[in-house]
Amino acid sequence: MDADPFETVAVEVIESPCVLVCSIDTDTGWCLGCGRTRDEIRRWTTIDTAARRAVMAVLPERMAVLEG
């Protein structure tokens, strides 16, 4: 039997944490809107799921520092 060219494949997607407030804090180097570094923002679409999860895991702590 031939493979179905329209077969649906489950893909895990991690949305971007961007909230369209793109301004970098000069003391920390983190975005004031999402908490990512410039490098993390720049590479977001090219890093794998594990790397995105790692970044997402530190964002709440970074945002607490920025908001504190």
N, C-alpha and C positions, 0 to 999 in steps of 0.2 A: 504494500500500500504506500502511495506517495505521501510525503509530508505535506501537511496543510500549510500553504504559504501565509495564511491569515491567522494562524494559531496565536492565541494570546499568551504572552509570557509575563508572569508576575515579576515586577521590578520594584525594588525598594527605593523610594525616593525620599530624600531628606530635603525639605524646603529650605530656602535661604532664610537666615534670621534677619535679613535686611528689613528695616522699617522706614527707609528713605530719609533718614536723618544722617547724612554722610558728612561727618565732621570728626577729625581725629584729635583726641586729647593730647596735648603736647607733652604732658608729664608721663603718661602711661603708653602712648602710642596706640591706644584702642579707640575704635569708633564710638562716638557718644551715643549712637543709635542702636548698635547691635553688639558692641564689645569686641569685635574682631580686629585684628591687626591689618595693616595695609596688605601685607603678604597673604594673609588668610582670605581677605576679600578678593584679591587679584586671582588667586589660585582656586577659588571655591568650585568653579565648574569643571576643573580638571582633577581634583583630588578624589580619592575613592571614598566609599561609604564609611569605612573605619576611621579615616582621617577626619571626615565631616563630623562623625559622632564624637571624636576626641575634642574637636573645637567646640561643638555644641555643649559638651559637658562642662567646659570652663567658663562659658559665657555668663551664667547667672552670678558667679562669684565676681567676675570682672564688672558686671553691671552694678552690683552692690557697692563695689569700690567707687565706681564713677558717680553713683547717686548719693553716696555717703558723704 
